Amino acid sequence: MKRFAIVDLETTGNAASKGDRIIEIGVVVMEENGTIVEEFSSLVYPEKEIPPFIRSLTGIENDDVLDAPLFSEIVGDVYPLFQHAYIVAHNIEFDLGFLNDELVRCGYQPLHNPIIDTVEFARILMPTSPTFKLGQLAERLEMGHDRPHRALSDAQVTADLLLYLLKELQRLPERTIQHLLKIEGKLKSDFREFFLKYLEEKRYGSNNESDVMLKHGIAVRKQVPDRAPKTIQLPPFNTWKTQVFEGENGLGSLLPDYEIRKGQQAMTASVKQALEENNHAILEAGAGTGKSVAYLLSAAFQAMESGKRVVISTHTTSLQKQLLEEEIPKVERMFPRPIKAVLYKGKSHYISLIHFHYELERSYQDNYDIALTKAMILVWLTITRTGDVDEIQLPSNGRQFWHKVSSEQSSKTVRLGITDDSFFQWAQEKAAQADLVITNHALLCMDIMKEESALPDYEHVIIDEAHHLEAVASRYFGVRMNYRELQRHLTQFGEIFHKSLYKEWSLQEDFYMNLMRGQQSIDEAKEELSHLSRYIYQSVKKQKRFGKGKSDVGRTQLLLKPGEMPAFIDTAKEMSHRFLAMIKKLIVHMGRMEEQLRMQLAVREDYSIPILLSRLNNQMDVCQQIRSQLIHYFDFTREEEVKWVEIEGEGAVNAIYLFSEPYDVAHLLEQRLFSRKRSAILTSATLSTDGSFEYIRKSLGLKDFANTIEAVIPSPYQFKEQVQLMVPNDFPNIKNDPDSFVEALSEAIYSVAEVTKGRMLVLFTSYEMLRQTYTLLKEFIDPEEFMVFAQGVSSGSRDRLKKNFQAFDQAILLGTSSFWEGVDIPGEDLSCLMMVRLPFQPPDQPIQSMRNERLQKEGKNSFMEKSLPHAIIRFKQGFGRLIRSSSDRGVVFICDQRLIEARYGKYFLNSLPEVPVSYESTRQLINKIEKWL
């Protein structure tokens, strides 16, 4: 029976090489059957101070270790625990590194036992887990973990996790374990004995694998066909709606805190009216209305009654997840049969089993990240019903591998004799039978932009988070290219010309000559691209003229304005022609390769040839897209477009981004969406400005549709009692003295935080100002008092920063751009929302500046027509971050006196619910906050 020594250490820091030391050790010795043989725990005197962050994390103070033994005094007890055992730890490189460092210091031999890393093990066996941190895994698996970040408690939980993972491994299908065995040698952990043992048990024991099927040699979860009828008999809508909202078996029977909301009923009726009468609609539903339940009820009723699907498009994946996992399961209980709802994405999201099988057969050449990615995918395929990459948490280089095995690679496979009847095809079949097809704005825009449909046919669409539609459509009707992405494509092109793919074949010399020439063309294209990018980067950096600004993530922008084109553009255009010539040359070599592969297909039976042909065809398509996009970008005769360049301020000298967008997408959306669909329903919490939908109608191309249904449905929250809006009247003028403004802002953040005990979200409109403020705050804020997190400065995604912010009792979060919306921090975690400036787009932003100029030429007021309403919608989104439930309470603190003093300030205030407004000195406002909270 195998024995495990599960170890966890607490240390003064992350690097033994930099002098960090152990402050606590916990070891659990366990048999394979779960029997605990021995436990050991001890504090350790580290011979140095414990940093504040570690003291806060572990609760171990300097005084606690003063009388603790040195490691050399306990090494005689520790070392024997690891004899003849697998060493197990959660992130074993960390624990084993520190442990061996101390052992060597004490004159002992370092440990070279077989190892198991439970982080790696969990990634493989729990590939859909949103996190692999020990505490969160323990919480998810309902394992007791009373003292996180204490060594023995962490070791005990790691032991429980190990047993759970071994049982999960034992449940895997035989074919999956066979594939894992081929990959095992590239992993950190020594799994081989366990793989062989469980494989043997499956071969000679009972092997119930009724829930999986073999597809292209891979075990995948069985797909359950949907045989429910498409249409059903339903009662009259108004009768049914009354039963749903007010009846004994309605929503009230499902939700313990259910309250009848008139706004939700009104929205349900408006959506059904638009769908039934084939009209478009604009419906603003305030926070807490329950708009998603409202439109789901109407959409599902319409789909079941008519037998025609309704498409629902959202901007964020979080809302899609909420609809599928929370809202639809509730709503469908109001119907005689389940709602057939599918999440539908582009081909790149779905795995191709034939391409994955092809890569599995070549596992001998993998690095660690690719081996781990393959192992995770193998296990995931036994549980997924969708094959959607967003379900799985791939390692850092896993996305690169995913490009090789996504259904995007299979566009031509069917014609080549192999049918890739896997997840994308299954998604299409499910969508064809669905009542509701849930997608995103990007795929919706791709569908209306391209002649070839990206979505199943539909006549009715509900567009939630519709205030994003203009921006997403602008991106999809324009051009977006960057150096890194182009280099990635070129590297992928090179893989098809790699000799190792064909080493098992006996081929003629001209085949290998074409491989060599193709690789040479790729190298030349990379060199030309590097020259072009470096030249543009350096030229933009040198520019000192009007048109140079900053993006909201801090990149330098240069507007390419017709009539005022910078001198370097002519040279850049010539250099782009040289790069395009290399791409054209590459396409020629790809064409020859296609001919040669087809000749091979005629003389040899090798399943890999259709795979290679499929990938080659896909890469030729990408080459053509790059050519057409770059030609389009450097064609400056297109007056309807805005073009600009962005460079990283401190990035590599060839990190450039090329952008092109139409000035106005209204006419495109009018022609391709609103004129073609029977009804398109736009909804969001923020669509009106000053009580009117005029701006959104003009922006999205709805101004000429007279029968469009309009409604503003107010929030049920009592904002007058839940919110105080405060504006300081003593901030320095930002235009005259920006440094003093930042100083006053930093002092105000700290002073308000003292009163609110942190729990502050500060929204910026300028990334540069965010950085300056963060730097200043870090100078005088003690991290033991407040943790300060800042977007783009602190590491991590938006969701990670939000979670870190919520994890600390007293924290301040600084955000820009994406933090103005879609960030939900309910309850006591957020007591104060601070807006640094009213969210006008900077006038030097390329799209904004050119739109302003065009509107002025047309004799229109660009500020009132575009800048102001856009800022109001953004302002309403920011305001909405604070109150997320009827019990929330807090302060909105706006450091921009224009809200009160400027003539247009009233338009911002009129767009908010009625709330008390205070306009006083910073000190007076802080005193008010202290009394109110």
Secondary structure, DSSP 8 states (H G I E B T S, - for coil): --EEEEEEEEESSS-GGGT--EEEEEEEEEETTS-EEEEEEEE---SS---HHHHHHH---HHHHTTS--HHHHHHHHGGGGTTSEEEETTHHHHHHHHHHHHHHTT-------EEEHHHHHHHH-TT-S---HHHHHHHTT---SSTTSHHHHHHHHHHHHHHHHHHHHHS-HHHHHHHHHHGGGSSS--HHHHHHHHHHHHHS----TTEEEETTEEEE------S-S------HHHHHHHHHHSTTSGGGT-TT----HHHHHHHHHHHHHHHHT--EEEEE-TTS-HHHHHHHHHHHHHHHHS--EEEEES-HHHHHHIIIIIHHHHGGGSSS---EEE---GGGBB-HHHHHHHHTTGGG--HHHHHHHHHHHHHTTT-SS-BGGGS---TTHHHHHHHHBGGGGTTTGGGT----SHHHHHHHHHHH-SEEEEEHHHHHHHHHSSS-SS---SEEEESSGGGHHHHHHHHTSEEEEHHHHHHHHHHHHHHT-GGGGTTS---HHHHHHHHHHHHHHHHHHHHHHHHHHHHHHHHHH--STTEEE-TTS-EEEEE-TTS--THHHHHHHHHHHHHHHHHHHHHHHHHHHHHHHHHHHH---THHHHHHHHHHHHHHHHHHHHHHHHHHT-TT-TTEEEEEEE-SSS-TT-EEEEEEES--HHHHIIIIITTSSEEEEEES---BTTB-HHHHHHHT-TT-TT-EEEEE--SS-HHHHEEEEEES----TTT-HHHHHHHHHHHHHHHHHHHTS-EEEEES-HHHHHHHHHHHHHH--TTT-EEEETTTSSS-HHHHHHHHHHSSSEEEEEEGGGGSS----GGG--EEEESS-----TTSHHHHHHHHHHHHTT--HIIIIIHHHHHHHHHHHHTTT--STT--EEEEE--THHHHSTTHHHHHHTS----EEEE-HHHHHHHHHHH-
